[in-house]
Amino acid sequence: MAIRDDQKFSERMNTAAKARAEMLAKVKARAEAAKATADERAKERAAIAKARDERQAARAEEKARIAAEEAARRAAEEEARRLAEEEARVAAEKAKEEELQKMMQLLADQKAARDARYAARKDRQKKGRR
C-alpha cells in the first residue's frame, strides 16, 4: 500500500494498526491450524510408536521362540550323541570281551595241542624203552 503525502498521521496510524491486526489474525489462524494438525501428528506418532513397540515385541517373541527351539534341538542332539557314544562304548566292550574270549580259547587250544604233542612224545619214548 503506497503512502500518500496527503494522508494525515492518524490515518497512517490506523492503517498500520489494521495491517498489524491482519498479520496477527493470519498468525493466529496458522497457529490454530498447526494446533489442529499437531493433535493429528501426535496421534500419528503415538500410532507409529505403538506399531513399533508391537513389532519389537513380536521380534523379541520370535527370537525367544527360535532360541527355545535351538536349545531343544541342541539338547536332542546332545542326547542322541550321548546315546550313540554309549552304544559305541557297549559295542567296543562287547567286541573286546569277544576278542578276549577268542584269545583265551586260542591259548587253551594251543595248550591242549602242546600237551597232546608232549603226551605223544612221552608215549613214543615209553614204547621205545619197552
FENLINFEN-V161317 format. One record per residue. N is the residue number from 1. RES is the residue in three letters. SS is DSSP state (2 for helix, 1 for strand, 0 for the rest). BURIAL is # if it has 16 or more other ideal C-beta (glycine too) atoms within 10 Angstrom, else .. Layout:
# FENLINFEN-V161317
n:N res:RES ss:SS burial:BURIAL
n:N res:RES ss:SS burial:BURIAL
This chain:
# FENLINFEN-V161317
n:1 res:MET ss:0 burial:.
n:2 res:ALA ss:0 burial:.
n:3 res:ILE ss:0 burial:.
n:4 res:ARG ss:0 burial:.
n:5 res:ASP ss:0 burial:.
n:6 res:ASP ss:0 burial:.
n:7 res:GLN ss:0 burial:.
n:8 res:LYS ss:0 burial:.
n:9 res:PHE ss:2 burial:.
n:10 res:SER ss:2 burial:.
n:11 res:GLU ss:2 burial:.
n:12 res:ARG ss:2 burial:.
n:13 res:MET ss:2 burial:.
n:14 res:ASN ss:2 burial:.
n:15 res:THR ss:2 burial:.
n:16 res:ALA ss:2 burial:.
n:17 res:ALA ss:2 burial:.
n:18 res:LYS ss:2 burial:.
n:19 res:ALA ss:2 burial:.
n:20 res:ARG ss:2 burial:.
n:21 res:ALA ss:2 burial:.
n:22 res:GLU ss:2 burial:.
n:23 res:MET ss:2 burial:.
n:24 res:LEU ss:2 burial:.
n:25 res:ALA ss:2 burial:.
n:26 res:LYS ss:2 burial:.
n:27 res:VAL ss:2 burial:.
n:28 res:LYS ss:2 burial:.
n:29 res:ALA ss:2 burial:.
n:30 res:ARG ss:2 burial:.
n:31 res:ALA ss:2 burial:.
n:32 res:GLU ss:2 burial:.
n:33 res:ALA ss:2 burial:.
n:34 res:ALA ss:2 burial:.
n:35 res:LYS ss:2 burial:.
n:36 res:ALA ss:2 burial:.
n:37 res:THR ss:2 burial:.
n:38 res:ALA ss:2 burial:.
n:39 res:ASP ss:2 burial:.
n:40 res:GLU ss:2 burial:.
n:41 res:ARG ss:2 burial:.
n:42 res:ALA ss:2 burial:.
n:43 res:LYS ss:2 burial:.
n:44 res:GLU ss:2 burial:.
n:45 res:ARG ss:2 burial:.
n:46 res:ALA ss:2 burial:.
n:47 res:ALA ss:2 burial:.
n:48 res:ILE ss:2 burial:.
n:49 res:ALA ss:2 burial:.
n:50 res:LYS ss:2 burial:.
n:51 res:ALA ss:2 burial:.
n:52 res:ARG ss:2 burial:.
n:53 res:ASP ss:2 burial:.
n:54 res:GLU ss:2 burial:.
n:55 res:ARG ss:2 burial:.
n:56 res:GLN ss:2 burial:.
n:57 res:ALA ss:2 burial:.
n:58 res:ALA ss:2 burial:.
n:59 res:ARG ss:2 burial:.
n:60 res:ALA ss:2 burial:.
n:61 res:GLU ss:2 burial:.
n:62 res:GLU ss:2 burial:.
n:63 res:LYS ss:2 burial:.
n:64 res:ALA ss:2 burial:.
n:65 res:ARG ss:2 burial:.
n:66 res:ILE ss:2 burial:.
n:67 res:ALA ss:2 burial:.
n:68 res:ALA ss:2 burial:.
n:69 res:GLU ss:2 burial:.
n:70 res:GLU ss:2 burial:.
n:71 res:ALA ss:2 burial:.
n:72 res:ALA ss:2 burial:.
n:73 res:ARG ss:2 burial:.
n:74 res:ARG ss:2 burial:.
n:75 res:ALA ss:2 burial:.
n:76 res:ALA ss:2 burial:.
n:77 res:GLU ss:2 burial:.
n:78 res:GLU ss:2 burial:.
n:79 res:GLU ss:2 burial:.
n:80 res:ALA ss:2 burial:.
n:81 res:ARG ss:2 burial:.
n:82 res:ARG ss:2 burial:.
n:83 res:LEU ss:2 burial:.
n:84 res:ALA ss:2 burial:.
n:85 res:GLU ss:2 burial:.
n:86 res:GLU ss:2 burial:.
n:87 res:GLU ss:2 burial:.
n:88 res:ALA ss:2 burial:.
n:89 res:ARG ss:2 burial:.
n:90 res:VAL ss:2 burial:.
n:91 res:ALA ss:2 burial:.
n:92 res:ALA ss:2 burial:.
n:93 res:GLU ss:2 burial:.
n:94 res:LYS ss:2 burial:.
n:95 res:ALA ss:2 burial:.
n:96 res:LYS ss:2 burial:.
n:97 res:GLU ss:2 burial:.
n:98 res:GLU ss:2 burial:.
n:99 res:GLU ss:2 burial:.
n:100 res:LEU ss:2 burial:.
n:101 res:GLN ss:2 burial:.
n:102 res:LYS ss:2 burial:.
n:103 res:MET ss:2 burial:.
n:104 res:MET ss:2 burial:.
n:105 res:GLN ss:2 burial:.
n:106 res:LEU ss:2 burial:.
n:107 res:LEU ss:2 burial:.
n:108 res:ALA ss:2 burial:.
n:109 res:ASP ss:2 burial:.
n:110 res:GLN ss:2 burial:.
n:111 res:LYS ss:2 burial:.
n:112 res:ALA ss:2 burial:.
n:113 res:ALA ss:2 burial:.
n:114 res:ARG ss:2 burial:.
n:115 res:ASP ss:2 burial:.
n:116 res:ALA ss:2 burial:.
n:117 res:ARG ss:2 burial:.
n:118 res:TYR ss:2 burial:.
n:119 res:ALA ss:2 burial:.
n:120 res:ALA ss:2 burial:.
n:121 res:ARG ss:2 burial:.
n:122 res:LYS ss:2 burial:.
n:123 res:ASP ss:2 burial:.
n:124 res:ARG ss:2 burial:.
n:125 res:GLN ss:2 burial:.
n:126 res:LYS ss:2 burial:.
n:127 res:LYS ss:2 burial:.
n:128 res:GLY ss:2 burial:.
n:129 res:ARG ss:2 burial:.
n:130 res:ARG ss:0 burial:.
